[in-house]
Amino acid sequence: MGVSGSGKSVVGAALAQRLRVPFGDADDMHPESNIAKMSAGHPLDDADREPWLIGIGEWLAARPQGAVVACSALKHAYRDILREHAPGVRFVHLDGSHEVIARRQASRPGHFMPPSLLGSQFATLEPLGPDEDGVVIDVTRSIDEIVDEAATRILAATPSDAHDSEERS
């Protein structure tokens, strides 16, 4: 999870390969109306996101052996929808500053999410809460380092100890 440009797709695909589970990119699961809205420079609202999030949760639930999906999941309520359909879901929040993410976005021309919406993504982002099963990892590390930490912490975690609030400093 994380804002657009945080590396969700690259890290997610590498993590899925490491864990030997299927990978899905939530960007590919958006209905055309959502893509058109974002391409026009308009942020999605909760009504736009709800059916998309339900579909992602159902995609995860249909893979009981495990899976990785790259999804922004910016709000606690969005993650609640995912958990409602896939109760065992764990989150890896790829965290970085506005400046770092903006530089990354500038290096990927042609993506349907224009850099002009980055501010709205950061405004919407709600970090993982103490009641959420997940880890926070700094995006300035290498892809291999991020995947190593994510795999280690996800595989070692149990629902009661997976969230480490000290990681959010």
Secondary structure, DSSP 8 states (H G I E B T S, - for coil): --STTSSHHHHHHHHHHHHT--EEEGGGGS-HHHHHHHHTT----HHHHHHHHHHHHHHHHT-TT--EEE----SHHHHHHHHHHSTT--EEEEE--HHHHHHHHHTSTT-SS-GGGHHHHHHH-----TTS-EEEEETTS-HHHHHHHHHHHHHH--TTTS--GGGG-
